[in-house]
Amino acid sequence: MGLNSPFTTWEGDNIHGRRPVLTGVGVRLDKLFARPPGAERHVIATGLDLTGEVQGRLHGRFPSIEGDWLGVVNYEISYADGRRDKLYLVDQLVPFHVLRKRG
């Protein structure tokens, strides 16, 4: 059972099982993990590649007290050294401004 928001849309039924409807999104890692201006760079070849956009699956959302929306997203981050394994992140709260709906 994952993180369910009041805005999660479900498919299926109680007999065959219910599952959240997944919406394909792009997660802009550059914006999500923005570095502070002027931060010194230390390259770690085996670190996570936090550049570009990765595919994600949006399955819920929550509003903040200030009216900003956060999506509940599953996505993967690659390692900079090109290994096949990825870091799989489940039920992450991600600001909508770093998401892009995939068609």
Biopython code that builds the backbone (N, CA, C, O; Angstrom):
import numpy as np
from Bio.PDB.StructureBuilder import StructureBuilder

atoms = [
    (1, "MET", "N", (0.839, -1.178, 0.000)),
    (1, "MET", "CA", (0.000, 0.000, 0.000)),
    (1, "MET", "C", (0.880, 1.236, 0.000)),
    (1, "MET", "O", (1.746, 1.392, 0.861)),
    (2, "GLY", "N", (0.663, 2.088, -0.939)),
    (2, "GLY", "CA", (1.450, 3.300, -1.047)),
    (2, "GLY", "C", (0.772, 4.477, -0.374)),
    (2, "GLY", "O", (-0.266, 4.335, 0.272)),
    (3, "LEU", "N", (1.372, 5.624, -0.536)),
    (3, "LEU", "CA", (0.831, 6.864, 0.002)),
    (3, "LEU", "C", (-0.394, 7.268, -0.813)),
    (3, "LEU", "O", (-0.293, 7.481, -2.022)),
    (4, "ASN", "N", (-1.532, 7.374, -0.166)),
    (4, "ASN", "CA", (-2.775, 7.736, -0.851)),
    (4, "ASN", "C", (-3.167, 9.151, -0.488)),
    (4, "ASN", "O", (-3.208, 9.514, 0.688)),
    (5, "SER", "N", (-3.453, 9.943, -1.500)),
    (5, "SER", "CA", (-3.891, 11.305, -1.258)),
    (5, "SER", "C", (-5.407, 11.368, -1.409)),
    (5, "SER", "O", (-6.013, 10.462, -1.981)),
    (6, "PRO", "N", (-6.013, 12.425, -0.904)),
    (6, "PRO", "CA", (-7.453, 12.592, -1.107)),
    (6, "PRO", "C", (-7.793, 12.762, -2.589)),
    (6, "PRO", "O", (-8.957, 12.641, -2.973)),
    (7, "PHE", "N", (-6.797, 13.039, -3.414)),
    (7, "PHE", "CA", (-7.023, 13.277, -4.837)),
    (7, "PHE", "C", (-6.582, 12.098, -5.710)),
    (7, "PHE", "O", (-6.515, 12.228, -6.932)),
    (8, "THR", "N", (-6.282, 10.950, -5.093)),
    (8, "THR", "CA", (-5.905, 9.771, -5.863)),
    (8, "THR", "C", (-7.129, 9.253, -6.610)),
    (8, "THR", "O", (-8.207, 9.121, -6.030)),
    (9, "THR", "N", (-6.960, 8.962, -7.884)),
    (9, "THR", "CA", (-8.021, 8.363, -8.691)),
    (9, "THR", "C", (-7.762, 6.859, -8.751)),
    (9, "THR", "O", (-6.631, 6.422, -8.966)),
    (10, "TRP", "N", (-8.808, 6.088, -8.562)),
    (10, "TRP", "CA", (-8.670, 4.631, -8.521)),
    (10, "TRP", "C", (-9.351, 3.992, -9.718)),
    (10, "TRP", "O", (-10.312, 4.532, -10.265)),
    (11, "GLU", "N", (-8.836, 2.829, -10.119)),
    (11, "GLU", "CA", (-9.495, 2.020, -11.144)),
    (11, "GLU", "C", (-9.664, 0.613, -10.582)),
    (11, "GLU", "O", (-9.026, 0.251, -9.593)),
    (12, "GLY", "N", (-10.511, -0.162, -11.206)),
    (12, "GLY", "CA", (-10.796, -1.509, -10.714)),
    (12, "GLY", "C", (-11.987, -1.491, -9.774)),
    (12, "GLY", "O", (-12.733, -0.514, -9.699)),
    (13, "ASP", "N", (-12.146, -2.595, -9.061)),
    (13, "ASP", "CA", (-13.263, -2.703, -8.128)),
    (13, "ASP", "C", (-12.844, -3.539, -6.929)),
    (13, "ASP", "O", (-11.726, -4.052, -6.874)),
    (14, "ASN", "N", (-13.758, -3.669, -5.965)),
    (14, "ASN", "CA", (-13.440, -4.399, -4.741)),
    (14, "ASN", "C", (-13.320, -5.904, -4.958)),
    (14, "ASN", "O", (-12.705, -6.594, -4.145)),
    (15, "ILE", "N", (-13.889, -6.418, -6.029)),
    (15, "ILE", "CA", (-13.810, -7.853, -6.318)),
    (15, "ILE", "C", (-12.466, -8.197, -6.962)),
    (15, "ILE", "O", (-11.803, -9.147, -6.544)),
    (16, "HIS", "N", (-12.065, -7.433, -7.973)),
    (16, "HIS", "CA", (-10.849, -7.726, -8.722)),
    (16, "HIS", "C", (-9.634, -6.951, -8.232)),
    (16, "HIS", "O", (-8.512, -7.181, -8.683)),
    (17, "GLY", "N", (-9.866, -6.054, -7.326)),
    (17, "GLY", "CA", (-8.771, -5.245, -6.793)),
    (17, "GLY", "C", (-8.795, -3.828, -7.331)),
    (17, "GLY", "O", (-9.142, -3.593, -8.489)),
    (18, "ARG", "N", (-8.426, -2.903, -6.490)),
    (18, "ARG", "CA", (-8.344, -1.493, -6.878)),
    (18, "ARG", "C", (-6.885, -1.096, -6.947)),
    (18, "ARG", "O", (-6.063, -1.578, -6.168)),
    (19, "ARG", "N", (-6.569, -0.224, -7.873)),
    (19, "ARG", "CA", (-5.192, 0.271, -8.017)),
    (19, "ARG", "C", (-5.254, 1.737, -8.426)),
    (19, "ARG", "O", (-6.171, 2.156, -9.133)),
    (20, "PRO", "N", (-4.270, 2.512, -7.977)),
    (20, "PRO", "CA", (-4.280, 3.930, -8.338)),
    (20, "PRO", "C", (-4.019, 4.118, -9.830)),
    (20, "PRO", "O", (-3.232, 3.383, -10.427)),
    (21, "VAL", "N", (-4.677, 5.095, -10.418)),
    (21, "VAL", "CA", (-4.432, 5.458, -11.812)),
    (21, "VAL", "C", (-3.096, 6.197, -11.858)),
    (21, "VAL", "O", (-2.883, 7.154, -11.114)),
    (22, "LEU", "N", (-2.209, 5.752, -12.727)),
    (22, "LEU", "CA", (-0.889, 6.358, -12.871)),
    (22, "LEU", "C", (-0.877, 7.282, -14.073)),
    (22, "LEU", "O", (-1.336, 6.910, -15.153)),
    (23, "THR", "N", (-0.352, 8.486, -13.890)),
    (23, "THR", "CA", (-0.209, 9.447, -14.980)),
    (23, "THR", "C", (1.280, 9.606, -15.260)),
    (23, "THR", "O", (2.061, 9.881, -14.349)),
    (24, "GLY", "N", (1.671, 9.434, -16.507)),
    (24, "GLY", "CA", (3.073, 9.596, -16.882)),
    (24, "GLY", "C", (3.500, 11.052, -16.795)),
    (24, "GLY", "O", (2.839, 11.935, -17.342)),
    (25, "VAL", "N", (4.601, 11.297, -16.111)),
    (25, "VAL", "CA", (5.146, 12.650, -15.976)),
    (25, "VAL", "C", (6.655, 12.606, -16.195)),
    (25, "VAL", "O", (7.291, 11.563, -16.044)),
    (26, "GLY", "N", (7.202, 13.743, -16.548)),
    (26, "GLY", "CA", (8.642, 13.934, -16.533)),
    (26, "GLY", "C", (9.003, 14.659, -15.256)),
    (26, "GLY", "O", (8.335, 15.622, -14.881)),
    (27, "VAL", "N", (10.050, 14.213, -14.582)),
    (27, "VAL", "CA", (10.522, 14.854, -13.353)),
    (27, "VAL", "C", (11.815, 15.575, -13.704)),
    (27, "VAL", "O", (12.802, 14.931, -14.059)),
    (28, "ARG", "N", (11.824, 16.894, -13.610)),
    (28, "ARG", "CA", (13.007, 17.691, -13.940)),
    (28, "ARG", "C", (13.952, 17.736, -12.738)),
    (28, "ARG", "O", (13.792, 18.538, -11.818)),
    (29, "LEU", "N", (14.935, 16.846, -12.785)),
    (29, "LEU", "CA", (15.852, 16.704, -11.656)),
    (29, "LEU", "C", (16.659, 17.974, -11.399)),
    (29, "LEU", "O", (16.946, 18.307, -10.249)),
    (30, "ASP", "N", (17.029, 18.690, -12.477)),
    (30, "ASP", "CA", (17.785, 19.939, -12.314)),
    (30, "ASP", "C", (17.037, 20.942, -11.426)),
    (30, "ASP", "O", (17.648, 21.664, -10.639)),
    (31, "LYS", "N", (15.720, 20.975, -11.564)),
    (31, "LYS", "CA", (14.912, 21.916, -10.771)),
    (31, "LYS", "C", (14.616, 21.360, -9.381)),
    (31, "LYS", "O", (14.615, 22.100, -8.398)),
    (32, "LEU", "N", (14.364, 20.054, -9.305)),
    (32, "LEU", "CA", (14.052, 19.430, -8.025)),
    (32, "LEU", "C", (15.245, 19.486, -7.070)),
    (32, "LEU", "O", (15.087, 19.739, -5.876)),
    (33, "PHE", "N", (16.432, 19.248, -7.613)),
    (33, "PHE", "CA", (17.653, 19.227, -6.810)),
    (33, "PHE", "C", (18.576, 20.378, -7.208)),
    (33, "PHE", "O", (19.766, 20.178, -7.450)),
    (34, "ALA", "N", (18.018, 21.570, -7.273)),
    (34, "ALA", "CA", (18.801, 22.747, -7.673)),
    (34, "ALA", "C", (19.920, 23.000, -6.670)),
    (34, "ALA", "O", (19.717, 22.939, -5.458)),
    (35, "ARG", "N", (21.104, 23.284, -7.204)),
    (35, "ARG", "CA", (22.252, 23.601, -6.345)),
    (35, "ARG", "C", (22.232, 25.079, -5.996)),
    (35, "ARG", "O", (21.789, 25.903, -6.796)),
    (36, "PRO", "N", (22.704, 25.414, -4.820)),
    (36, "PRO", "CA", (22.764, 26.827, -4.448)),
    (36, "PRO", "C", (23.709, 27.586, -5.389)),
    (36, "PRO", "O", (24.736, 27.040, -5.794)),
    (37, "PRO", "N", (23.383, 28.822, -5.740)),
    (37, "PRO", "CA", (24.266, 29.605, -6.609)),
    (37, "PRO", "C", (25.661, 29.713, -6.005)),
    (37, "PRO", "O", (25.822, 30.013, -4.822)),
    (38, "GLY", "N", (26.656, 29.465, -6.834)),
    (38, "GLY", "CA", (28.044, 29.577, -6.403)),
    (38, "GLY", "C", (28.558, 28.409, -5.579)),
    (38, "GLY", "O", (29.683, 28.455, -5.081)),
    (39, "ALA", "N", (27.746, 27.349, -5.425)),
    (39, "ALA", "CA", (28.196, 26.195, -4.647)),
    (39, "ALA", "C", (29.393, 25.537, -5.323)),
    (39, "ALA", "O", (29.410, 25.351, -6.540)),
    (40, "GLU", "N", (30.378, 25.191, -4.527)),
    (40, "GLU", "CA", (31.568, 24.528, -5.061)),
    (40, "GLU", "C", (31.192, 23.121, -5.525)),
    (40, "GLU", "O", (30.382, 22.439, -4.898)),
    (41, "ARG", "N", (31.794, 22.709, -6.626)),
    (41, "ARG", "CA", (31.475, 21.418, -7.225)),
    (41, "ARG", "C", (32.565, 20.413, -6.891)),
    (41, "ARG", "O", (33.753, 20.699, -7.037)),
    (42, "HIS", "N", (32.146, 19.222, -6.437)),
    (42, "HIS", "CA", (33.054, 18.101, -6.165)),
    (42, "HIS", "C", (32.504, 16.909, -6.931)),
    (42, "HIS", "O", (31.501, 16.327, -6.517)),
    (43, "VAL", "N", (33.131, 16.533, -8.031)),
    (43, "VAL", "CA", (32.620, 15.453, -8.874)),
    (43, "VAL", "C", (32.889, 14.105, -8.209)),
    (43, "VAL", "O", (34.018, 13.791, -7.834)),
    (44, "ILE", "N", (31.816, 13.314, -8.072)),
    (44, "ILE", "CA", (31.912, 11.951, -7.538)),
    (44, "ILE", "C", (31.382, 11.037, -8.637)),
    (44, "ILE", "O", (30.179, 10.990, -8.891)),
    (45, "ALA", "N", (32.283, 10.318, -9.280)),
    (45, "ALA", "CA", (31.940, 9.527, -10.467)),
    (45, "ALA", "C", (30.872, 8.471, -10.203)),
    (45, "ALA", "O", (30.152, 8.087, -11.125)),
    (46, "THR", "N", (30.753, 7.997, -8.975)),
    (46, "THR", "CA", (29.777, 6.965, -8.657)),
    (46, "THR", "C", (28.503, 7.550, -8.043)),
    (46, "THR", "O", (27.655, 6.810, -7.544)),
    (47, "GLY", "N", (28.370, 8.880, -8.081)),
    (47, "GLY", "CA", (27.201, 9.552, -7.493)),
    (47, "GLY", "C", (25.974, 9.471, -8.375)),
    (47, "GLY", "O", (26.027, 8.933, -9.481)),
    (48, "LEU", "N", (24.879, 10.001, -7.890)),
    (48, "LEU", "CA", (23.628, 10.036, -8.641)),
    (48, "LEU", "C", (23.670, 11.147, -9.682)),
    (48, "LEU", "O", (24.197, 12.229, -9.425)),
    (49, "ASP", "N", (23.113, 10.874, -10.853)),
    (49, "ASP", "CA", (23.046, 11.870, -11.921)),
    (49, "ASP", "C", (21.752, 12.669, -11.749)),
    (49, "ASP", "O", (20.675, 12.200, -12.118)),
    (50, "LEU", "N", (21.859, 13.849, -11.200)),
    (50, "LEU", "CA", (20.689, 14.684, -10.911)),
    (50, "LEU", "C", (20.472, 15.743, -11.981)),
    (50, "LEU", "O", (19.987, 16.835, -11.685)),
    (51, "THR", "N", (20.828, 15.427, -13.222)),
    (51, "THR", "CA", (20.636, 16.348, -14.340)),
    (51, "THR", "C", (19.514, 15.850, -15.240)),
    (51, "THR", "O", (19.181, 14.665, -15.241)),
    (52, "GLY", "N", (18.947, 16.755, -15.991)),
    (52, "GLY", "CA", (17.954, 16.382, -16.994)),
    (52, "GLY", "C", (16.609, 15.988, -16.410)),
    (52, "GLY", "O", (16.255, 16.357, -15.290)),
    (53, "GLU", "N", (15.875, 15.227, -17.206)),
    (53, "GLU", "CA", (14.513, 14.825, -16.861)),
    (53, "GLU", "C", (14.414, 13.303, -16.904)),
    (53, "GLU", "O", (14.970, 12.666, -17.799)),
    (54, "VAL", "N", (13.708, 12.725, -15.939)),
    (54, "VAL", "CA", (13.475, 11.281, -15.914)),
    (54, "VAL", "C", (11.977, 11.018, -15.948)),
    (54, "VAL", "O", (11.177, 11.888, -15.602)),
    (55, "GLN", "N", (11.610, 9.837, -16.360)),
    (55, "GLN", "CA", (10.200, 9.464, -16.406)),
    (55, "GLN", "C", (9.720, 9.107, -15.006)),
    (55, "GLN", "O", (10.432, 8.474, -14.226)),
    (56, "GLY", "N", (8.498, 9.529, -14.709)),
    (56, "GLY", "CA", (7.891, 9.221, -13.428)),
    (56, "GLY", "C", (6.442, 8.842, -13.599)),
    (56, "GLY", "O", (5.878, 8.965, -14.686)),
    (57, "ARG", "N", (5.833, 8.373, -12.504)),
    (57, "ARG", "CA", (4.438, 7.983, -12.487)),
    (57, "ARG", "C", (3.746, 8.687, -11.315)),
    (57, "ARG", "O", (3.981, 8.371, -10.149)),
    (58, "LEU", "N", (2.891, 9.647, -11.662)),
    (58, "LEU", "CA", (2.140, 10.430, -10.679)),
    (58, "LEU", "C", (0.890, 9.653, -10.287)),
    (58, "LEU", "O", (0.157, 9.176, -11.154)),
    (59, "HIS", "N", (0.637, 9.520, -8.967)),
    (59, "HIS", "CA", (-0.560, 8.792, -8.558)),
    (59, "HIS", "C", (-1.316, 9.455, -7.398)),
    (59, "HIS", "O", (-2.168, 8.830, -6.766)),
    (60, "GLY", "N", (-1.004, 10.700, -7.131)),
    (60, "GLY", "CA", (-1.745, 11.429, -6.100)),
    (60, "GLY", "C", (-1.210, 12.842, -5.999)),
    (60, "GLY", "O", (-0.221, 13.191, -6.642)),
    (61, "ARG", "N", (-1.861, 13.640, -5.197)),
    (61, "ARG", "CA", (-1.399, 15.016, -5.007)),
    (61, "ARG", "C", (-1.941, 15.554, -3.692)),
    (61, "ARG", "O", (-2.965, 15.101, -3.180)),
    (62, "PHE", "N", (-1.221, 16.535, -3.164)),
    (62, "PHE", "CA", (-1.609, 17.225, -1.938)),
    (62, "PHE", "C", (-1.387, 18.718, -2.140)),
    (62, "PHE", "O", (-0.409, 19.111, -2.776)),
    (63, "PRO", "N", (-2.276, 19.560, -1.611)),
    (63, "PRO", "CA", (-2.022, 20.995, -1.635)),
    (63, "PRO", "C", (-1.241, 21.403, -0.390)),
    (63, "PRO", "O", (-1.375, 20.791, 0.670)),
    (64, "SER", "N", (-0.432, 22.435, -0.533)),
    (64, "SER", "CA", (0.230, 23.007, 0.641)),
    (64, "SER", "C", (-0.672, 24.090, 1.220)),
    (64, "SER", "O", (-1.661, 24.477, 0.597)),
    (65, "ILE", "N", (-0.341, 24.569, 2.384)),
    (65, "ILE", "CA", (-1.126, 25.624, 3.022)),
    (65, "ILE", "C", (-1.120, 26.910, 2.199)),
    (65, "ILE", "O", (-2.040, 27.722, 2.300)),
    (66, "GLU", "N", (-0.068, 27.093, 1.375)),
    (66, "GLU", "CA", (0.048, 28.306, 0.557)),
    (66, "GLU", "C", (-0.537, 28.147, -0.839)),
    (66, "GLU", "O", (-0.435, 29.054, -1.665)),
    (67, "GLY", "N", (-1.152, 26.990, -1.106)),
    (67, "GLY", "CA", (-1.802, 26.787, -2.397)),
    (67, "GLY", "C", (-0.930, 26.152, -3.457)),
    (67, "GLY", "O", (-1.360, 26.013, -4.602)),
    (68, "ASP", "N", (0.296, 25.759, -3.103)),
    (68, "ASP", "CA", (1.157, 25.040, -4.055)),
    (68, "ASP", "C", (0.775, 23.564, -4.026)),
    (68, "ASP", "O", (0.358, 23.042, -2.993)),
    (69, "TRP", "N", (0.923, 22.900, -5.167)),
    (69, "TRP", "CA", (0.578, 21.483, -5.248)),
    (69, "TRP", "C", (1.828, 20.624, -5.233)),
    (69, "TRP", "O", (2.848, 20.965, -5.831)),
    (70, "LEU", "N", (1.724, 19.503, -4.534)),
    (70, "LEU", "CA", (2.781, 18.495, -4.484)),
    (70, "LEU", "C", (2.215, 17.206, -5.060)),
    (70, "LEU", "O", (1.131, 16.770, -4.673)),
    (71, "GLY", "N", (2.949, 16.597, -5.984)),
    (71, "GLY", "CA", (2.524, 15.333, -6.554)),
    (71, "GLY", "C", (3.156, 14.170, -5.810)),
    (71, "GLY", "O", (4.277, 14.276, -5.313)),
    (72, "VAL", "N", (2.431, 13.059, -5.735)),
    (72, "VAL", "CA", (2.974, 11.816, -5.194)),
    (72, "VAL", "C", (3.480, 11.026, -6.405)),
    (72, "VAL", "O", (2.690, 10.582, -7.238)),
    (73, "VAL", "N", (4.795, 10.857, -6.496)),
    (73, "VAL", "CA", (5.419, 10.351, -7.719)),
    (73, "VAL", "C", (6.387, 9.216, -7.411)),
    (73, "VAL", "O", (7.101, 9.248, -6.409)),
    (74, "ASN", "N", (6.402, 8.211, -8.288)),
    (74, "ASN", "CA", (7.431, 7.171, -8.298)),
    (74, "ASN", "C", (8.350, 7.474, -9.475)),
    (74, "ASN", "O", (7.872, 7.751, -10.575)),
    (75, "TYR", "N", (9.655, 7.427, -9.261)),
    (75, "TYR", "CA", (10.600, 7.655, -10.359)),
    (75, "TYR", "C", (11.948, 7.038, -10.021)),
    (75, "TYR", "O", (12.191, 6.619, -8.889)),
    (76, "GLU", "N", (12.821, 6.990, -11.022)),
    (76, "GLU", "CA", (14.145, 6.390, -10.870)),
    (76, "GLU", "C", (15.221, 7.404, -11.199)),
    (76, "GLU", "O", (15.046, 8.247, -12.078)),
    (77, "ILE", "N", (16.345, 7.318, -10.482)),
    (77, "ILE", "CA", (17.504, 8.160, -10.760)),
    (77, "ILE", "C", (18.672, 7.256, -11.109)),
    (77, "ILE", "O", (18.941, 6.277, -10.412)),
    (78, "SER", "N", (19.362, 7.585, -12.188)),
    (78, "SER", "CA", (20.526, 6.813, -12.628)),
    (78, "SER", "C", (21.784, 7.240, -11.875)),
    (78, "SER", "O", (21.853, 8.328, -11.303)),
    (79, "TYR", "N", (22.762, 6.362, -11.894)),
    (79, "TYR", "CA", (24.085, 6.684, -11.360)),
    (79, "TYR", "C", (24.932, 7.283, -12.475)),
    (79, "TYR", "O", (24.766, 6.929, -13.642)),
    (80, "ALA", "N", (25.825, 8.176, -12.124)),
    (80, "ALA", "CA", (26.654, 8.874, -13.111)),
    (80, "ALA", "C", (27.614, 7.940, -13.840)),
    (80, "ALA", "O", (28.020, 8.244, -14.962)),
    (81, "ASP", "N", (27.987, 6.817, -13.237)),
    (81, "ASP", "CA", (28.956, 5.914, -13.858)),
    (81, "ASP", "C", (28.340, 4.977, -14.896)),
    (81, "ASP", "O", (29.040, 4.139, -15.463)),
    (82, "GLY", "N", (27.031, 5.112, -15.151)),
    (82, "GLY", "CA", (26.386, 4.344, -16.217)),
    (82, "GLY", "C", (25.963, 2.944, -15.836)),
    (82, "GLY", "O", (25.521, 2.197, -16.710)),
    (83, "ARG", "N", (26.074, 2.549, -14.590)),
    (83, "ARG", "CA", (25.660, 1.193, -14.205)),
    (83, "ARG", "C", (24.183, 0.986, -14.489)),
    (83, "ARG", "O", (23.422, 1.950, -14.565)),
    (84, "ARG", "N", (23.781, -0.247, -14.643)),
    (84, "ARG", "CA", (22.393, -0.565, -14.967)),
    (84, "ARG", "C", (21.443, -0.320, -13.803)),
    (84, "ARG", "O", (20.295, 0.071, -14.012)),
    (85, "ASP", "N", (21.906, -0.545, -12.590)),
    (85, "ASP", "CA", (21.064, -0.320, -11.405)),
    (85, "ASP", "C", (20.688, 1.150, -11.305)),
    (85, "ASP", "O", (21.449, 2.036, -11.693)),
    (86, "LYS", "N", (19.499, 1.383, -10.775)),
    (86, "LYS", "CA", (19.031, 2.747, -10.546)),
    (86, "LYS", "C", (18.477, 2.836, -9.139)),
    (86, "LYS", "O", (18.122, 1.825, -8.532)),
    (87, "LEU", "N", (18.408, 4.044, -8.630)),
    (87, "LEU", "CA", (17.770, 4.282, -7.349)),
    (87, "LEU", "C", (16.283, 4.467, -7.625)),
    (87, "LEU", "O", (15.897, 5.415, -8.308)),
    (88, "TYR", "N", (15.444, 3.573, -7.103)),
    (88, "TYR", "CA", (14.005, 3.615, -7.340)),
    (88, "TYR", "C", (13.336, 4.298, -6.163)),
    (88, "TYR", "O", (13.395, 3.798, -5.040)),
    (89, "LEU", "N", (12.702, 5.432, -6.406)),
    (89, "LEU", "CA", (12.060, 6.231, -5.373)),
    (89, "LEU", "C", (10.546, 6.081, -5.475)),
    (89, "LEU", "O", (9.966, 6.275, -6.544)),
    (90, "VAL", "N", (9.917, 5.739, -4.367)),
    (90, "VAL", "CA", (8.482, 5.455, -4.328)),
    (90, "VAL", "C", (7.782, 6.476, -3.433)),
    (90, "VAL", "O", (8.289, 6.833, -2.370)),
    (91, "ASP", "N", (6.616, 6.938, -3.874)),
    (91, "ASP", "CA", (5.761, 7.820, -3.077)),
    (91, "ASP", "C", (6.483, 9.085, -2.620)),
    (91, "ASP", "O", (6.390, 9.477, -1.456)),
    (92, "GLN", "N", (7.197, 9.716, -3.540)),
    (92, "GLN", "CA", (7.919, 10.945, -3.218)),
    (92, "GLN", "C", (7.016, 12.150, -3.425)),
    (92, "GLN", "O", (6.321, 12.241, -4.437)),
    (93, "LEU", "N", (7.023, 13.084, -2.462)),
    (93, "LEU", "CA", (6.302, 14.340, -2.639)),
    (93, "LEU", "C", (7.181, 15.283, -3.453)),
    (93, "LEU", "O", (8.275, 15.650, -3.024)),
    (94, "VAL", "N", (6.701, 15.669, -4.618)),
    (94, "VAL", "CA", (7.468, 16.470, -5.561)),
    (94, "VAL", "C", (6.638, 17.693, -5.945)),
    (94, "VAL", "O", (5.467, 17.544, -6.292)),
    (95, "PRO", "N", (7.214, 18.908, -5.893)),
    (95, "PRO", "CA", (6.453, 20.096, -6.297)),
    (95, "PRO", "C", (6.028, 20.010, -7.767)),
    (95, "PRO", "O", (6.801, 19.576, -8.621)),
    (96, "PHE", "N", (4.801, 20.425, -8.048)),
    (96, "PHE", "CA", (4.287, 20.365, -9.415)),
    (96, "PHE", "C", (5.143, 21.152, -10.399)),
    (96, "PHE", "O", (5.176, 20.801, -11.578)),
    (97, "HIS", "N", (5.837, 22.205, -9.962)),
    (97, "HIS", "CA", (6.604, 23.008, -10.917)),
    (97, "HIS", "C", (7.804, 22.247, -11.498)),
    (97, "HIS", "O", (8.420, 22.725, -12.450)),
    (98, "VAL", "N", (8.146, 21.086, -10.954)),
    (98, "VAL", "CA", (9.238, 20.294, -11.542)),
    (98, "VAL", "C", (8.695, 19.119, -12.362)),
    (98, "VAL", "O", (9.469, 18.307, -12.871)),
    (99, "LEU", "N", (7.362, 19.028, -12.491)),
    (99, "LEU", "CA", (6.745, 17.948, -13.256)),
    (99, "LEU", "C", (6.246, 18.451, -14.603)),
    (99, "LEU", "O", (5.848, 19.607, -14.752)),
    (100, "ARG", "N", (6.279, 17.554, -15.571)),
    (100, "ARG", "CA", (5.742, 17.850, -16.902)),
    (100, "ARG", "C", (4.946, 16.622, -17.330)),
    (100, "ARG", "O", (5.468, 15.508, -17.333)),
    (101, "LYS", "N", (3.676, 16.830, -17.692)),
    (101, "LYS", "CA", (2.832, 15.716, -18.111)),
    (101, "LYS", "C", (3.334, 15.159, -19.438)),
    (101, "LYS", "O", (3.589, 15.904, -20.384)),
    (102, "ARG", "N", (3.470, 13.848, -19.490)),
    (102, "ARG", "CA", (3.873, 13.179, -20.735)),
    (102, "ARG", "C", (2.621, 12.764, -21.482)),
    (102, "ARG", "O", (1.635, 12.334, -20.883)),
    (103, "GLY", "N", (2.673, 12.900, -22.804)),
    (103, "GLY", "CA", (1.498, 12.608, -23.625)),
    (103, "GLY", "C", (1.457, 11.222, -24.090)),
    (103, "GLY", "O", (0.524, 10.833, -24.792)),
]
sb = StructureBuilder()
sb.init_structure("model")
sb.init_model(0)
sb.init_chain("A")
sb.init_seg("    ")
for serial, (resi, resn, name, xyz) in enumerate(atoms, 1):
    if name == "N":
        sb.init_residue(resn, " ", resi, " ")
    sb.init_atom(name, np.array(xyz, "f"), 0.0, 1.0, " ", f" {name:<3s}", serial, name[0])
structure = sb.get_structure()
